[in-house]
Amino acid sequence: MSTGYWGLFLHAHLPFVRHPEYEYFLEEHWLFEALAECYLPLLRRFYRLNSEGIPYRLTMSLTPTLASMLTDPLLQDRFRKYLDRTMELAEKEITRTQTDGAMNRLARFYLDRLTVKRRFYQDTLHSDVLSGFRWLADTGNLEIITCGATHGFLPLLSYHPPSVEAQVEVAVRTHRRLLGREPAGIMLPECAYYQGLEEVVARYNLNFFILDSHGLLYSRPRSLYGVFAPVFMPNGVAAFARDHESSKQVWSSKEGYPGDPFYRDFYRDVGFDLDMQHVGPYVSPDGLRTFTGIKYHRITGETDHKEPYDPEAALDRVREHAANFVFNRERQAEHLAGLMGKPPIIVSPYDAELYGHWWFEGPDFLEHVFRRMAPSLIRSVTLSGYLEENPTHQVATPCASSWGDKGYYEVWLNGANDWIWRYLHNAAIRMSERARKYPAPDPLRERILNQMARELLLAQSSDWPFIMTMGTSVEYAERRFKQHIHRFNQLDGILDEGWDEEKLRRIEDVDNLFPDIDYRIYAK
């Protein structure tokens, strides 16, 4: 009899970044780094748990934009070349560091890891990472849910209800096509909820979503069990909420495990440390320095001096931190069960990219957490599995919320990005007008209308206003937003007259996701 449940939730998302018009494009590295440092290491460790019969359960969202990129042949080929270049750099590093024992061992460590990753990617997954996630879902250990089609910030899109509807419908359709199953739940983009959103969610047979803590703490009526049990909304959709304590142990820059001095330092990378003559072929061709993934130093402390990284010492810390995490969840569940009179569920949502990309040892940490949890009194569950075992809950309506800074919508609507919303709303209204005007168009106009819908969805990505607020890659975010609005306007402008099919094909080839999209969703 377990004293409680642990619901690990990993949110895997990247914006759609695909540039076939260029031989090399820097922002495509967002995907390649996530694949090499996060998704492949996580899959390998979950596969190992499966092979050893270690019980574990987790829920994960794979956003439609990410899933589309993972199955794209162009990006798959470019990722193989990325791995080959990194392996070549590691081999050069073995030669360069041959007189430095500690650094040479690390160079060999990286080459060994890269060799294993490449073999796993090509021989086991056949270059199809999504197939690895599908297989884990088939075993029952992993539950995969969906997210907004392009991670659109739904509360601010609700000005135009068909835009919210399209984000959900296209997401469900893409999930069904790429993963071969119906999603049981949805990760609301940025955990952003507004009252009434549950009605859209229910129309697509999605049973639950995840909120930040205050979404339930300030529900009406107040949640009897805080964040340690879901609530059902009046229409039957369940809302889970994030546990602050387990999140802080990982996320906190001061108290979180990833800040341990023995863990690898993210920022000290040979792409920045070494002479350009040496690393030039492995960074941006225009001479811009980039991360290569080969890093020789540990965090050490709040000092510019960094000690060499020791993988074995770091793994010892992983085991200690995993044991500490499970111990704390056991005590937390024991305490809560005494107060609640029933086992609590502790929901711990994280960005998947934390595990392996930002926190190099993160995938090892999760593997050891599951190993420690297997014989413990707290049990890992998928969120659907928990609802099946526990079908009765309080009825309540959450409050408007998100997991952005300050907890509401300010990150996506402020002085740095407010200018985008008038263009989005105007384009959305015109999309609906066009969808109603052409309910049964000729084949060329239908392609134009479907491409307009793609461009609108891509412009609505929450990543663009987020990047503008954070001040990183702002030029790229602004350019991408303007490109999609410009293409939308181009297509709209020629819709009544018809258009050169070759010009249309070029746009379709660049923004080629959602092949089964139906623009008529905007006519609702």
Secondary structure by P-SEA (a helix, b strand, c coil): cccbbbbbbbbbbbcccccccccccccaaaaaaaaaccaaaaaaaaaaaaaabbbbbbbbbbcaaaaaaaacaaaaaaaaaaaaaaaaaaaaaaaaacccaaaaaaaaaaaaaaaaaaaaacccccccaaaaaaaaaaacccccccccccccccccccccaaaaaaaaaaaaaaaaaacccccccccccccccccaaaaaaaaaccccccccccccccccccccccccbbbbcccbbbbbbbbaaaaaaccccccccccccccccccccccccccccccccccccccbbbbcccccccccccccccccccaaaaaaaaaaaaaaaaaaaaaaaaaaaaaaccbbbbbbbcccccccccccaaaaaaaaaaaaaccccbbbbcaaaaaaaccbbbbbbbcccccccccccccccccccaaaaaaaaaaaaaaaaaaaacccccaaaaaaaaaaaaaaaaaacaaaaaaaaaccaaaaaaaaaaaaaaaaaaaaaaccccccaaaaaaaaaaaccccccccccccc
